[in-house]
């Protein structure tokens, strides 16, 4: 009996230059919204850390950063639907302007859970910023305040996004194409 081998290719969807330009625009927009007020970035690990670091460098307002890991993915390409907190915040957010920074909003389940969790901690304000948004995959309504790029329903990697822990370090967003 022969085993089928599966290989994958990654096709560029959004170039490094396009990402850089859009993050600069988002940094300006976010800085203008908060008008000099300090903002506490909550980076959603693991994928969100790449975007969070690049965005933070482009904000002209005081910034603090914390990390949270909330997962609804296993090793595959589809959401499991089960949400769990893997790593909680190190600091309280009560009374702070909080901006959740995510790599991608897909089904909305994970972000809906996370935003409800953070709202209960009484921040002064709570907004959501994502590099990528896949609205056609949404099963739970989530308000995204800042979106880098709206993308089609394709499985993407790079710029923090992974496929079984591979490709996070790509400087662009690519589509994984599997070959059987």
C-alpha positions in Angstrom: 0.0 0.0 0.0 1.4 3.4 -1.0 1.2 6.5 1.1 0.0 9.7 -0.6 2.4 12.5 0.1 1.0 16.0 0.4 3.2 19.0 -0.4 2.3 22.6 -0.2 3.2 25.7 -2.1 2.8 29.3 -1.0 1.6 31.9 -3.5 2.0 35.6 -2.6 -1.3 37.3 -1.9 -0.2 40.5 -0.3 3.4 41.7 -0.7 5.7 42.9 2.0 5.6 46.4 0.5 1.8 46.5 0.5 1.7 45.4 4.2 4.3 48.0 5.2 2.3 50.8 3.5 -1.0 49.7 5.1 0.5 49.4 8.6 1.9 53.0 8.3 -1.6 54.2 7.3 -3.2 52.3 10.2 -0.7 53.7 12.6 -1.5 57.2 11.6 -5.3 56.5 11.8 -5.1 54.9 15.2 -2.8 57.7 16.6 -5.3 60.3 15.3 -8.2 58.5 16.9 -6.6 58.4 20.4 -5.3 62.0 20.1 -2.3 61.5 22.3 -4.0 59.3 24.9 -2.0 56.3 26.0 -3.2 53.0 24.5 -2.6 49.5 25.8 -2.1 47.0 23.0 -3.2 43.5 23.7 -1.4 41.3 21.2 -3.1 38.0 20.4 -0.4 35.3 20.3 1.2 33.7 18.5 0.4 35.2 15.1 -0.5 38.7 16.3 3.0 39.5 17.7 4.5 40.2 14.2 1.8 42.7 13.4 1.7 44.2 16.9 5.4 45.0 16.8 5.2 46.7 13.4 2.1 48.6 14.3 3.5 49.8 17.6 6.5 51.3 15.9 4.2 53.4 13.8 2.0 54.8 16.6 2.8 58.4 17.7 1.0 58.0 21.0 2.2 56.4 24.3 1.9 52.6 24.0 2.1 49.7 26.5 1.9 46.1 25.4 0.6 42.9 26.9 0.0 39.5 25.4 -2.8 37.0 25.5 -3.2 33.6 23.8 -6.7 32.4 23.0 -7.0 29.5 20.7 -9.7 27.8 18.6 -7.4 26.1 16.1 -5.7 22.7 16.2 -3.1 21.7 13.6 -5.5 21.8 10.6 -6.8 24.6 8.4 -10.3 24.8 10.0 -11.4 26.3 13.3 -12.4 23.7 15.9 -15.0 26.0 17.4 -13.6 25.4 20.9 -12.1 28.5 22.5 -9.7 28.4 25.4 -7.4 30.9 27.1 -3.8 29.6 26.8 -2.0 32.7 28.3 -3.8 35.5 30.1 -2.7 39.1 30.5 0.0 40.0 32.9 -1.5 43.4 33.8 -5.0 44.7 34.7 -6.7 46.7 32.0 -9.3 48.5 34.1 -9.6 52.1 33.0 -7.2 51.8 30.1 -7.8 52.4 26.4 -7.3 48.9 25.1 -6.6 48.0 21.4 -6.7 44.3 20.7 -4.3 43.5 17.9 -4.9 40.3 15.9 -3.4 38.8 12.8 -6.7 37.6 11.3 -10.4 37.6 12.0 -12.0 34.5 10.5 -15.1 32.9 12.0 -15.2 35.5 14.8 -15.7 32.9 17.5 -12.3 33.4 19.1 -12.4 37.2 19.0 -16.0 37.3 20.2 -15.0 35.3 23.3 -11.8 37.4 23.8 -13.6 40.7 23.5 -16.4 39.6 25.9 -13.7 38.5 28.4 -11.8 41.8 28.1 -15.0 43.9 28.4 -15.7 42.3 31.7 -12.4 43.7 33.0 -13.7 47.3 32.6 -11.3 49.0 30.2 -12.1 52.7 29.5 -12.4 51.7 25.8 -12.0 48.5 23.8 -11.3 48.4 20.1 -10.1 45.7 17.7 -7.4 46.0 15.0 -6.6 43.2 12.6 -4.2 42.8 9.8 -6.5 40.5 7.8 -10.3 40.1 7.8 -12.2 37.2 6.2 -15.8 38.5 6.5 -17.3 35.7 4.3 -16.2 33.1 7.0 -17.9 35.0 9.8 -20.2 32.9 12.0 -20.1 35.2 15.0 -20.6 39.0 14.6 -17.5 40.9 15.6 -16.9 44.6 15.2 -13.5 45.3 13.6 -12.4 48.9 14.1 -9.2 48.8 12.1 -8.6 46.4 9.2 -5.4 46.1 7.2 -6.8 44.0 4.3 -10.0 42.2 3.6 -9.1 38.8 2.0 -11.0 36.0 0.3 -11.7 32.7 2.0 -8.3 31.1 1.4 -5.9 29.6 3.9 -3.1 32.2 4.4 0.3 32.2 6.0 3.1 34.6 6.6 3.5 37.7 8.7 2.8 35.6 11.9 0.2 33.3 10.4 1.2 29.6 10.2 0.3 26.3 8.8 1.3 23.7 11.5 3.8 26.1 12.9 5.5 26.7 9.5 5.7 30.0 7.5 5.2 32.5 10.3 8.4 34.2 9.4 7.4 35.0 5.7 7.5 38.8 5.3 4.4 38.7 3.1 0.9 37.1 3.2 0.7 34.0 1.1 -2.0 31.4 0.2 -1.2 27.8 1.0 -1.9 25.5 -2.0 -1.8 21.8 -1.1 -0.8 19.2 -3.7 -1.8 15.6 -3.2 
